[in-house]
């Protein structure tokens, strides 16, 4: 990743953190420990005037391997 792209990404991350400090704290708490196989991750999206939509997944070993590969790309 080139320096300009990295700076742009960091700026966007900082803006997101300012806009959503509780969410950032939540993510830090969740990822302070290793996510292990069998962990259930659930996401709910509620749009204005609509019913919530929820999905979940149970983390599998292949998911953990994918995350490790993605982390390697970020270095």
Secondary structure, DSSP 8 states (H G I E B T S, - for coil): --HHHHHHHHHHHHHHHHH-HHHHHHHHHHTTS---TT-EEEEEE--TTS--EEEEEE--HHHHHHHHHHHHHT-
